[in-house]
Structure formats: structure tokens, C-alpha cells
Amino acid sequence: MEKCKQCFEKCMTVTDAYMKESTWKDLALIKLCVLSVGVLIGLCIPKKHKTVYSIIGALVIGVTLTPIMMKFVPMLIDEFEDFE
């Protein structure tokens, strides 16, 4: 179990380093890949369960997007404060 923890920590260290070197374009590509996986998974869900999973998906988007925007919007406002 300790080996798994060390492996996970190394993966997170590399991920942090990758993110620091990434541009918005890299992140956009990652998001498109994740979106594509979500679409493919969504196509596999039986019709009778799609409503439930749609609600779960909407909740996940809301819960994850809110903190991101709470960090991003103030930065954006600061950047455009002196914009004329």
C-alpha cells in the first residue's frame, strides 16, 4: 500500500509540473479529450437511466465550475480594471 501512495504522490508531482508548463491551449485539448470520453460513456448509458445521470452530470458541473469561476472572475475583473 505504501508503494501505491508513493506512486500516486510522484504522479501528482509530475502533474503539477506539467500544469505549470501548460498553456491555455494545452488545457483546452485536455478538456476536449475529457469531454469526448464523457460523450462516449453517455452513449453507453441505457435510455431509462439517462435522466438520472444527466442530473448527476449537471450537479458535478455546477459543483466543479463554481470554485473555478470564483477564482477566475476576480482575476479577470482585475485585469480589465484599467482597460479603456
C-alpha positions in Angstrom: 0.0 0.0 0.0 2.9 2.3 0.7 4.2 1.8 -2.8 0.8 2.9 -4.2 0.9 6.0 -2.1 4.5 6.9 -3.3 3.5 6.2 -6.9 0.4 8.5 -6.5 2.5 11.2 -5.0 5.0 11.0 -7.8 2.2 11.2 -10.4 0.8 14.3 -8.7 4.2 16.0 -8.6 4.6 15.4 -12.3 1.0 16.6 -12.9 1.7 19.8 -11.0 4.9 20.4 -13.0 3.1 19.7 -16.3 0.3 22.2 -15.3 2.8 24.9 -14.6 4.3 24.5 -18.0 1.0 24.2 -19.8 -0.8 27.0 -21.7 -4.5 27.5 -22.1 -4.3 25.6 -25.4 -2.9 22.5 -23.6 -5.7 22.7 -21.1 -8.3 23.1 -23.8 -7.1 19.9 -25.5 -7.3 18.1 -22.2 -10.8 19.3 -21.7 -11.8 18.2 -25.2 -10.4 14.8 -24.5 -12.3 14.5 -21.3 -15.5 15.8 -23.0 -15.1 13.1 -25.7 -14.8 10.4 -23.1 -17.9 11.7 -21.4 -19.8 11.6 -24.6 -18.7 8.1 -25.3 -19.7 7.0 -21.8 -23.0 8.8 -22.2 -23.8 6.9 -25.4 -23.4 3.6 -23.4 -26.0 4.5 -20.7 -29.3 2.8 -21.2 -32.2 5.2 -22.1 -34.1 4.5 -18.8 -31.1 5.8 -16.7 -30.1 8.9 -18.8 -32.3 11.3 -16.8 -30.6 10.3 -13.5 -27.2 10.6 -15.0 -28.0 13.9 -16.7 -28.9 15.3 -13.3 -25.8 13.9 -11.7 -23.7 15.4 -14.5 -25.3 18.8 -14.2 -24.6 18.8 -10.4 -21.0 17.8 -10.9 -20.6 20.6 -13.5 -22.1 23.1 -11.0 -20.0 22.0 -8.1 -16.7 22.0 -10.0 -17.3 25.1 -12.2 -18.3 27.3 -9.3 -15.0 27.3 -7.5 -13.1 27.7 -10.8 -15.1 30.7 -11.7 -14.8 32.2 -8.2 -11.1 32.2 -8.7 -11.1 33.2 -12.4 -13.7 36.0 -12.5 -11.9 38.3 -9.9 -8.7 37.8 -11.8 -10.4 38.8 -15.0 -12.0 41.8 -13.4 -8.6 42.9 -12.0 -7.1 42.6 -15.4 -9.7 44.7 -17.1 -10.0 47.3 -14.4 -7.9 49.9 -16.2 -9.0 48.8 -19.7 -10.3 51.6 -21.9 
